[in-house]
């Protein structure tokens, strides 16, 4: 998505391309941080094996963060003040896809880490002692 911008063309600070791309990046950063906060609870446990309701303070902070995010992306005076643009469904889908890729990468990292830990444990339990 280029938002009407073409390579070699100047990009004005208040252009649609700049507003849309910076808004998408800002939303991606917000949702990445929410995901990271949720993941921080367990460095080795899969996100799919965690109880999302186990930490009520984290859940409450995520809900508040999502509400604030909704407000700053839909309330025109805040959009103008922060230099944000309203995103289309397709743009939100791009953000969701990017977050999904990050989740997959993190789950692969955890799987590899668990496999490595399991093989280390097997080596130490099967090594004969003198």
PyMOL CGO cylinders between C-alpha atoms (Angstrom):
from pymol import cmd
from pymol.cgo import CYLINDER

trace = [
    CYLINDER, 0.00, 0.00, 0.00, 1.52, 3.28, -1.06, 0.3, 1, 1, 1, 1, 1, 1,
    CYLINDER, 1.52, 3.28, -1.06, -1.42, 5.61, -0.33, 0.3, 1, 1, 1, 1, 1, 1,
    CYLINDER, -1.42, 5.61, -0.33, -0.92, 7.45, -3.62, 0.3, 1, 1, 1, 1, 1, 1,
    CYLINDER, -0.92, 7.45, -3.62, 2.83, 7.91, -3.14, 0.3, 1, 1, 1, 1, 1, 1,
    CYLINDER, 2.83, 7.91, -3.14, 5.25, 6.87, -5.89, 0.3, 1, 1, 1, 1, 1, 1,
    CYLINDER, 5.25, 6.87, -5.89, 9.03, 6.30, -5.65, 0.3, 1, 1, 1, 1, 1, 1,
    CYLINDER, 9.03, 6.30, -5.65, 11.00, 9.47, -6.30, 0.3, 1, 1, 1, 1, 1, 1,
    CYLINDER, 11.00, 9.47, -6.30, 8.10, 11.69, -5.26, 0.3, 1, 1, 1, 1, 1, 1,
    CYLINDER, 8.10, 11.69, -5.26, 8.53, 14.02, -2.26, 0.3, 1, 1, 1, 1, 1, 1,
    CYLINDER, 8.53, 14.02, -2.26, 6.55, 13.05, 0.81, 0.3, 1, 1, 1, 1, 1, 1,
    CYLINDER, 6.55, 13.05, 0.81, 4.94, 16.02, 2.54, 0.3, 1, 1, 1, 1, 1, 1,
    CYLINDER, 4.94, 16.02, 2.54, 4.56, 15.79, 6.32, 0.3, 1, 1, 1, 1, 1, 1,
    CYLINDER, 4.56, 15.79, 6.32, 0.80, 16.27, 6.14, 0.3, 1, 1, 1, 1, 1, 1,
    CYLINDER, 0.80, 16.27, 6.14, 0.17, 14.04, 3.11, 0.3, 1, 1, 1, 1, 1, 1,
    CYLINDER, 0.17, 14.04, 3.11, -2.21, 11.11, 3.27, 0.3, 1, 1, 1, 1, 1, 1,
    CYLINDER, -2.21, 11.11, 3.27, 0.67, 8.70, 2.66, 0.3, 1, 1, 1, 1, 1, 1,
    CYLINDER, 0.67, 8.70, 2.66, 2.62, 10.04, 5.64, 0.3, 1, 1, 1, 1, 1, 1,
    CYLINDER, 2.62, 10.04, 5.64, -0.41, 10.14, 7.95, 0.3, 1, 1, 1, 1, 1, 1,
    CYLINDER, -0.41, 10.14, 7.95, -1.61, 6.65, 7.04, 0.3, 1, 1, 1, 1, 1, 1,
    CYLINDER, -1.61, 6.65, 7.04, 1.82, 5.02, 7.23, 0.3, 1, 1, 1, 1, 1, 1,
    CYLINDER, 1.82, 5.02, 7.23, 2.72, 6.66, 10.55, 0.3, 1, 1, 1, 1, 1, 1,
    CYLINDER, 2.72, 6.66, 10.55, -0.69, 5.71, 11.98, 0.3, 1, 1, 1, 1, 1, 1,
    CYLINDER, -0.69, 5.71, 11.98, -0.25, 2.10, 10.89, 0.3, 1, 1, 1, 1, 1, 1,
    CYLINDER, -0.25, 2.10, 10.89, 3.22, 1.99, 12.41, 0.3, 1, 1, 1, 1, 1, 1,
    CYLINDER, 3.22, 1.99, 12.41, 1.97, 3.56, 15.65, 0.3, 1, 1, 1, 1, 1, 1,
    CYLINDER, 1.97, 3.56, 15.65, -0.86, 1.00, 15.89, 0.3, 1, 1, 1, 1, 1, 1,
    CYLINDER, -0.86, 1.00, 15.89, 1.56, -1.84, 15.14, 0.3, 1, 1, 1, 1, 1, 1,
    CYLINDER, 1.56, -1.84, 15.14, 3.82, -0.64, 17.96, 0.3, 1, 1, 1, 1, 1, 1,
    CYLINDER, 3.82, -0.64, 17.96, 0.90, -0.40, 20.38, 0.3, 1, 1, 1, 1, 1, 1,
    CYLINDER, 0.90, -0.40, 20.38, -0.34, -3.92, 19.62, 0.3, 1, 1, 1, 1, 1, 1,
    CYLINDER, -0.34, -3.92, 19.62, 3.19, -5.32, 19.66, 0.3, 1, 1, 1, 1, 1, 1,
    CYLINDER, 3.19, -5.32, 19.66, 3.69, -3.91, 23.15, 0.3, 1, 1, 1, 1, 1, 1,
    CYLINDER, 3.69, -3.91, 23.15, 0.37, -5.36, 24.31, 0.3, 1, 1, 1, 1, 1, 1,
    CYLINDER, 0.37, -5.36, 24.31, 1.43, -8.75, 22.96, 0.3, 1, 1, 1, 1, 1, 1,
    CYLINDER, 1.43, -8.75, 22.96, 4.85, -8.42, 24.61, 0.3, 1, 1, 1, 1, 1, 1,
    CYLINDER, 4.85, -8.42, 24.61, 3.27, -7.62, 27.97, 0.3, 1, 1, 1, 1, 1, 1,
    CYLINDER, 3.27, -7.62, 27.97, 1.11, -10.72, 27.69, 0.3, 1, 1, 1, 1, 1, 1,
    CYLINDER, 1.11, -10.72, 27.69, 4.06, -12.86, 26.60, 0.3, 1, 1, 1, 1, 1, 1,
    CYLINDER, 4.06, -12.86, 26.60, 6.26, -11.59, 29.45, 0.3, 1, 1, 1, 1, 1, 1,
    CYLINDER, 6.26, -11.59, 29.45, 4.30, -13.73, 31.91, 0.3, 1, 1, 1, 1, 1, 1,
    CYLINDER, 4.30, -13.73, 31.91, 5.93, -16.89, 30.60, 0.3, 1, 1, 1, 1, 1, 1,
    CYLINDER, 5.93, -16.89, 30.60, 9.16, -17.06, 28.68, 0.3, 1, 1, 1, 1, 1, 1,
    CYLINDER, 9.16, -17.06, 28.68, 8.72, -20.72, 27.79, 0.3, 1, 1, 1, 1, 1, 1,
    CYLINDER, 8.72, -20.72, 27.79, 4.98, -21.41, 27.89, 0.3, 1, 1, 1, 1, 1, 1,
    CYLINDER, 4.98, -21.41, 27.89, 3.02, -21.11, 24.63, 0.3, 1, 1, 1, 1, 1, 1,
    CYLINDER, 3.02, -21.11, 24.63, 0.58, -18.20, 24.39, 0.3, 1, 1, 1, 1, 1, 1,
    CYLINDER, 0.58, -18.20, 24.39, -2.10, -20.78, 23.56, 0.3, 1, 1, 1, 1, 1, 1,
    CYLINDER, -2.10, -20.78, 23.56, -1.51, -22.64, 26.83, 0.3, 1, 1, 1, 1, 1, 1,
    CYLINDER, -1.51, -22.64, 26.83, -1.74, -19.54, 29.03, 0.3, 1, 1, 1, 1, 1, 1,
    CYLINDER, -1.74, -19.54, 29.03, -4.93, -18.50, 30.77, 0.3, 1, 1, 1, 1, 1, 1,
    CYLINDER, -4.93, -18.50, 30.77, -5.65, -14.95, 29.51, 0.3, 1, 1, 1, 1, 1, 1,
    CYLINDER, -5.65, -14.95, 29.51, -7.74, -14.24, 32.62, 0.3, 1, 1, 1, 1, 1, 1,
    CYLINDER, -7.74, -14.24, 32.62, -5.09, -15.31, 35.15, 0.3, 1, 1, 1, 1, 1, 1,
    CYLINDER, -5.09, -15.31, 35.15, -3.63, -11.81, 35.56, 0.3, 1, 1, 1, 1, 1, 1,
    CYLINDER, -3.63, -11.81, 35.56, -6.53, -9.43, 36.15, 0.3, 1, 1, 1, 1, 1, 1,
    CYLINDER, -6.53, -9.43, 36.15, -4.30, -6.33, 36.37, 0.3, 1, 1, 1, 1, 1, 1,
    CYLINDER, -4.30, -6.33, 36.37, -2.72, -7.08, 33.01, 0.3, 1, 1, 1, 1, 1, 1,
    CYLINDER, -2.72, -7.08, 33.01, -6.13, -7.79, 31.49, 0.3, 1, 1, 1, 1, 1, 1,
    CYLINDER, -6.13, -7.79, 31.49, -7.50, -4.50, 32.84, 0.3, 1, 1, 1, 1, 1, 1,
    CYLINDER, -7.50, -4.50, 32.84, -4.51, -2.55, 31.52, 0.3, 1, 1, 1, 1, 1, 1,
    CYLINDER, -4.51, -2.55, 31.52, -4.88, -4.16, 28.09, 0.3, 1, 1, 1, 1, 1, 1,
    CYLINDER, -4.88, -4.16, 28.09, -8.58, -3.24, 27.98, 0.3, 1, 1, 1, 1, 1, 1,
    CYLINDER, -8.58, -3.24, 27.98, -7.78, 0.36, 28.97, 0.3, 1, 1, 1, 1, 1, 1,
    CYLINDER, -7.78, 0.36, 28.97, -5.02, 0.52, 26.36, 0.3, 1, 1, 1, 1, 1, 1,
    CYLINDER, -5.02, 0.52, 26.36, -7.37, -0.78, 23.66, 0.3, 1, 1, 1, 1, 1, 1,
    CYLINDER, -7.37, -0.78, 23.66, -10.02, 1.77, 24.63, 0.3, 1, 1, 1, 1, 1, 1,
    CYLINDER, -10.02, 1.77, 24.63, -7.51, 4.62, 24.50, 0.3, 1, 1, 1, 1, 1, 1,
    CYLINDER, -7.51, 4.62, 24.50, -6.29, 3.35, 21.14, 0.3, 1, 1, 1, 1, 1, 1,
    CYLINDER, -6.29, 3.35, 21.14, -9.86, 3.29, 19.82, 0.3, 1, 1, 1, 1, 1, 1,
    CYLINDER, -9.86, 3.29, 19.82, -10.46, 6.83, 21.07, 0.3, 1, 1, 1, 1, 1, 1,
    CYLINDER, -10.46, 6.83, 21.07, -7.30, 8.32, 19.56, 0.3, 1, 1, 1, 1, 1, 1,
    CYLINDER, -7.30, 8.32, 19.56, -7.96, 6.70, 16.20, 0.3, 1, 1, 1, 1, 1, 1,
    CYLINDER, -7.96, 6.70, 16.20, -11.61, 7.74, 15.89, 0.3, 1, 1, 1, 1, 1, 1,
    CYLINDER, -11.61, 7.74, 15.89, -11.95, 11.09, 17.71, 0.3, 1, 1, 1, 1, 1, 1,
    CYLINDER, -11.95, 11.09, 17.71, -11.06, 13.80, 15.15, 0.3, 1, 1, 1, 1, 1, 1,
    CYLINDER, -11.06, 13.80, 15.15, -9.55, 16.41, 17.52, 0.3, 1, 1, 1, 1, 1, 1,
    CYLINDER, -9.55, 16.41, 17.52, -7.17, 13.78, 18.95, 0.3, 1, 1, 1, 1, 1, 1,
    CYLINDER, -7.17, 13.78, 18.95, -6.40, 12.47, 15.46, 0.3, 1, 1, 1, 1, 1, 1,
    CYLINDER, -6.40, 12.47, 15.46, -5.43, 15.95, 14.35, 0.3, 1, 1, 1, 1, 1, 1,
    CYLINDER, -5.43, 15.95, 14.35, -3.43, 16.67, 17.51, 0.3, 1, 1, 1, 1, 1, 1,
    CYLINDER, -3.43, 16.67, 17.51, -1.47, 13.41, 17.28, 0.3, 1, 1, 1, 1, 1, 1,
    CYLINDER, -1.47, 13.41, 17.28, -1.15, 13.50, 13.48, 0.3, 1, 1, 1, 1, 1, 1,
    CYLINDER, -1.15, 13.50, 13.48, -3.06, 10.24, 12.95, 0.3, 1, 1, 1, 1, 1, 1,
    CYLINDER, -3.06, 10.24, 12.95, -5.43, 9.14, 10.22, 0.3, 1, 1, 1, 1, 1, 1,
    CYLINDER, -5.43, 9.14, 10.22, -8.44, 6.85, 10.37, 0.3, 1, 1, 1, 1, 1, 1,
    CYLINDER, -8.44, 6.85, 10.37, -7.54, 3.40, 9.08, 0.3, 1, 1, 1, 1, 1, 1,
    CYLINDER, -7.54, 3.40, 9.08, -9.57, 1.27, 6.72, 0.3, 1, 1, 1, 1, 1, 1,
    CYLINDER, -9.57, 1.27, 6.72, -10.41, -2.38, 7.33, 0.3, 1, 1, 1, 1, 1, 1,
    CYLINDER, -10.41, -2.38, 7.33, -7.71, -3.41, 4.85, 0.3, 1, 1, 1, 1, 1, 1,
    CYLINDER, -7.71, -3.41, 4.85, -5.11, -1.39, 6.76, 0.3, 1, 1, 1, 1, 1, 1,
    CYLINDER, -5.11, -1.39, 6.76, -6.19, -2.98, 10.07, 0.3, 1, 1, 1, 1, 1, 1,
    CYLINDER, -6.19, -2.98, 10.07, -5.88, -6.38, 8.37, 0.3, 1, 1, 1, 1, 1, 1,
    CYLINDER, -5.88, -6.38, 8.37, -2.28, -5.57, 7.42, 0.3, 1, 1, 1, 1, 1, 1,
    CYLINDER, -2.28, -5.57, 7.42, -1.55, -4.70, 11.05, 0.3, 1, 1, 1, 1, 1, 1,
    CYLINDER, -1.55, -4.70, 11.05, -3.24, -7.91, 12.25, 0.3, 1, 1, 1, 1, 1, 1,
    CYLINDER, -3.24, -7.91, 12.25, -1.24, -9.96, 9.75, 0.3, 1, 1, 1, 1, 1, 1,
    CYLINDER, -1.24, -9.96, 9.75, 2.03, -8.39, 10.94, 0.3, 1, 1, 1, 1, 1, 1,
    CYLINDER, 2.03, -8.39, 10.94, 1.13, -9.19, 14.56, 0.3, 1, 1, 1, 1, 1, 1,
    CYLINDER, 1.13, -9.19, 14.56, 0.21, -12.75, 13.57, 0.3, 1, 1, 1, 1, 1, 1,
    CYLINDER, 0.21, -12.75, 13.57, 3.65, -13.16, 12.01, 0.3, 1, 1, 1, 1, 1, 1,
    CYLINDER, 3.65, -13.16, 12.01, 5.25, -11.95, 15.26, 0.3, 1, 1, 1, 1, 1, 1,
    CYLINDER, 5.25, -11.95, 15.26, 3.17, -14.42, 17.28, 0.3, 1, 1, 1, 1, 1, 1,
    CYLINDER, 3.17, -14.42, 17.28, 4.20, -17.29, 14.98, 0.3, 1, 1, 1, 1, 1, 1,
    CYLINDER, 4.20, -17.29, 14.98, 7.88, -16.33, 15.25, 0.3, 1, 1, 1, 1, 1, 1,
    CYLINDER, 7.88, -16.33, 15.25, 7.64, -16.15, 19.05, 0.3, 1, 1, 1, 1, 1, 1,
    CYLINDER, 7.64, -16.15, 19.05, 5.88, -19.52, 19.25, 0.3, 1, 1, 1, 1, 1, 1,
    CYLINDER, 5.88, -19.52, 19.25, 8.59, -21.09, 17.07, 0.3, 1, 1, 1, 1, 1, 1,
    CYLINDER, 8.59, -21.09, 17.07, 11.25, -19.58, 19.36, 0.3, 1, 1, 1, 1, 1, 1,
    CYLINDER, 11.25, -19.58, 19.36, 9.53, -21.03, 22.42, 0.3, 1, 1, 1, 1, 1, 1,
    CYLINDER, 9.53, -21.03, 22.42, 9.17, -24.45, 20.76, 0.3, 1, 1, 1, 1, 1, 1,
    CYLINDER, 9.17, -24.45, 20.76, 12.86, -24.53, 19.86, 0.3, 1, 1, 1, 1, 1, 1,
    CYLINDER, 12.86, -24.53, 19.86, 13.77, -23.39, 23.36, 0.3, 1, 1, 1, 1, 1, 1,
    CYLINDER, 13.77, -23.39, 23.36, 11.66, -26.15, 24.93, 0.3, 1, 1, 1, 1, 1, 1,
    CYLINDER, 11.66, -26.15, 24.93, 13.17, -28.77, 22.61, 0.3, 1, 1, 1, 1, 1, 1,
    CYLINDER, 13.17, -28.77, 22.61, 16.66, -27.56, 23.49, 0.3, 1, 1, 1, 1, 1, 1,
    CYLINDER, 16.66, -27.56, 23.49, 15.88, -27.66, 27.22, 0.3, 1, 1, 1, 1, 1, 1,
    CYLINDER, 15.88, -27.66, 27.22, 14.43, -31.15, 26.89, 0.3, 1, 1, 1, 1, 1, 1,
    CYLINDER, 14.43, -31.15, 26.89, 17.51, -32.46, 25.06, 0.3, 1, 1, 1, 1, 1, 1,
    CYLINDER, 17.51, -32.46, 25.06, 19.78, -30.84, 27.67, 0.3, 1, 1, 1, 1, 1, 1,
    CYLINDER, 19.78, -30.84, 27.67, 17.78, -32.51, 30.41, 0.3, 1, 1, 1, 1, 1, 1,
    CYLINDER, 17.78, -32.51, 30.41, 18.02, -35.89, 28.64, 0.3, 1, 1, 1, 1, 1, 1,
    CYLINDER, 18.02, -35.89, 28.64, 21.79, -35.54, 28.30, 0.3, 1, 1, 1, 1, 1, 1,
    CYLINDER, 21.79, -35.54, 28.30, 22.23, -34.81, 31.99, 0.3, 1, 1, 1, 1, 1, 1,
    CYLINDER, 22.23, -34.81, 31.99, 19.96, -37.66, 33.14, 0.3, 1, 1, 1, 1, 1, 1,
    CYLINDER, 19.96, -37.66, 33.14, 21.53, -40.29, 30.85, 0.3, 1, 1, 1, 1, 1, 1,
    CYLINDER, 21.53, -40.29, 30.85, 25.17, -39.37, 31.52, 0.3, 1, 1, 1, 1, 1, 1,
    CYLINDER, 25.17, -39.37, 31.52, 26.69, -41.97, 33.84, 0.3, 1, 1, 1, 1, 1, 1,
    CYLINDER, 26.69, -41.97, 33.84, 28.43, -40.69, 36.94, 0.3, 1, 1, 1, 1, 1, 1,
    CYLINDER, 28.43, -40.69, 36.94, 31.58, -42.21, 38.39, 0.3, 1, 1, 1, 1, 1, 1,
]
cmd.load_cgo(trace, "trace")
